Amino acid sequence: MTVEVLLTGSFGVGKSSIFNRIMHDEFSNKYYGTMGVRVNEKILAKHQVTLKLWDIAGEIQQRKVPKIYFAKKTVVLYIVDITRPFTFKNIVEDLQYLSENVGGGIIKIIGNKKDLLTEVELNSVQREELPVPLQGIISAKTGENIAALIDRLVEEVLLKIKNN
């Protein structure tokens, strides 16, 4: 079975860094904007599934991102940079767009760059600045919470399939 996961969100939130952490357990401080789309697969022996990870360029609703990239994905991870509140400004509109184009897939809002905030700062961001609650907080740089996030997502997908 293949679980398709799409990484999306504003530019510069760390989608490619998350992609590299999941696929290769690597992190680089160099910033390279994604042009188009990157796709790679990884076998998750623990769950006996293939993870197919999609990293798409830039903003969700820009004309450069074909709607087909969103169609029939098992999971969409909408990534925000918790250190840069301007990446929160389109969340509500983007989630509406995603729900119209994902076709029954699971959509999660994930905060990246946990390593750059203290617990107090993180609580403040979640309480005062985010228009919707995060469903995961990770660090692509340190790898914190990424494996657990993928495990939870795959388990949720498998449970959803079992119950349908």
ABEGO torsion letter per residue (X at the ends): XBBBBBBBEBBGAGAAAAAAAAAAGBBBABBBBBBEBBBBBBBBAAAGBBBBBBBBBEBAABAABBAAAABGBABBBBBBBAABAAAAAAAAAAAAAAAAAAGGBBBBBBBBGAAABBAAAAAAAAAAABABBBABBBBAAAGBGAAAAAAAAAAAAAAAAAAX
